[in-house]
Amino acid sequence: MMSILTILGALGMFLYGMNLMSGGLQKAAGSKMRGFLTAMTSNPFKGVMTGLGITSVIQSSSATTVMTVGFVNAGLLTLSQAVGVIMGANIGTTVTAWMVSLLGFKADISLFAVPLMALGFLFSLSKSDKRRHISELIIGFSLLFLGLSLMKGAVPDLRETPEVLQFIQGWTSYGFGSVLIFLVLGTVLTLVLQSSSATMALTLIMVNMGWIPFEMGAAMVLGENIGTTITANIAAAVGNANARRAAMAHTLFNVFGVIWALALFTPFLKLVGLTITWSGLPNPMDIVHSADIAMTPDEEMASLYGVSMLHTLFNVFNTCILIWFVPVIVKTVTAMIKDKKGAEEDTVKLKFIDAGHLSTAELAIGQARNEVVHFAEISRRGVDFIRKAINAKNDKEFEEARQRLVKYEEISDRIEYEIAQFLNALPEDSISEETRTETKRMYKIIGELESLGDSGESISRILSRRNSHGKIFSDEQKTKIETMLVAVDKAYGIMIDNLRAEHFEPLGLRMATDCEIEINDLRNSIREEEIRKIETDGSNYQSSVYYLDTVSEIERMGDFIINISQALDK
């Protein structure tokens, strides 16, 4: 019983170490990683290199794939570009298996793990964000290999109980049926653990301990490649059609690979064995597993390297085959996952963060930033609805415009809340100081954007009261309101450009300030002119009040807009 609990605890340590190491790497990379991921992938080959590079660094194909699904959901990547990134992520994830094979079994890395943790602790005391992130990387690395060492130590030597070993090896005696059994086992374990790296580690341990032969370990690896696709599909479940298609493309990619690998199972394993013999080690396919005879160190290494090599060659070959068929894959998943008939794409929902959180806060913040820009673009549409409400020729046109303004105020409330909830879920202790400052800035910005929605709704109420009293705006008043709306729309454009900018420039603030001054000057001139008219002829006093209230509310919109650009400058 204690051995089982120790194995489970060691597995938990391995997974925690993997996540901590991955998170530390991502935070240390910061905005550079986000920028690399969002770089244009003009063709599938560049996409493959992008996915390979990202996954090799962050040590998580799931993180890369979920990010890719999120960007497809947001429209940042096309489906074709995403397929290339996913292919590259599958190759990149093989680095973990080689790291475990080369370090976790060849040498007792646990002897160095504890001193490394001490070094990581010293780094964690630093005031430098970068050093603290490096400390997470070091501690995560140490925990990963300590967990692996504990799992190895807790696993009983079944050669001392030959009957148990014979029972396990009995499942390997059904020919190709055994291959399918262990393929399903690899799939199920990955589904349960939600980590192909953890399942790979267990597979390597089983092969290293002589529980299963190389062939069955290879079958488990194939199953792990199917099981790992579930993470992206879960993330895409709440996304749009293209997000679900990207996740499905990942599944099809791996399933197709498993099919051809099973069809060519023996020749494929022979090729893997040949590559291992080139290094001077025995062919893993020739190693005889027995309850009475332990494997030699060379045989153990050959089996371990054989499993890792199979994982690498599987994904490399699969990518080399399917990269030429990206258009076919896109057409296939598009046919499998249809757009909703008779319904337009909902243009006012979250685009960047409704496909679920990314694996770390540092990468999630990039989604949040893009969502804020999207929020600003949605808010800008209110200017046109205000224009339509003011220029409505009849009650029907006005009511349609008024309802849109009310709707967009509700949408602004909802989007502000959802972005705030997303930001609230980011753990304070896992983000850099730079990201923490950016998060606070986002809270300020989404609050101002929500206020812009309130202004649109306030103008609709002013106009409703005007209409209820049978008042109208003159053509001259409409023209002057239009001049203000043009200025506000211009301010919106500059504000959105400032939000999109990777690095805020002083020029952006000067342009925003100039627009704010222009809007204030227009408001002041309109107010002075209208007050003079009231003093001369007060017969249209009530209409003038509604007119000035509308102008004042439009000017307030300019205040909210400049506040956003000023927030970026802090």
Secondary structure, 3 states (H helix, E strand, C coil): CHHHHHHHHHHHHHHHHHHHHHHHHHHHHCHHHHHHHCCCCCCHHHHHHHHHHHHHHHCCHHHHHHHHHHHHHHCCCCHHHHHHHHHHHHHHCHHHHHHHHHHHHCCCCHHHHHHHHHHHHHHHCCCCHHHHHHHHHHHHHHHHHHHHHHHHHHCCCHHHCHHHHHHHHHCCCCCHHHHHHHHHHHHHHHHHHCCHHHHHHHHHHHHHCCCCCHHHHHHHHHHHHHHCCHHHHHHHCCCCHHHHHHHHHHHHHHHHHHHHHHHCHHHHHHHHHHHHHCCCCCCHHHCCCCCCCCCCHHHHHHHHHHHHHHHHHHHHHHHHHHHHHHHHHHHHHHHHCCCCCCCCCCCCCCCCCCCCCCCCHHHHHHHHHHHHHHHHHHHHHHHHHHHHHHCCCCHHHHHHHHHHHHHHHHHHHHHHHHHHHHHHCCCHHHCCHHHHHHHHHHHHHHHHHHHHHHHHHHHHHHHHHHHHCCCCCCHHHHHHHHHHHHHHHHHHHHHHHHHHCCCCCHHHHHHHHHHHHHHHHHHHHHHHHHHHHHHHCHHHHHHHHHHHHHHHHHHHHHHHHHHHHHHHCC
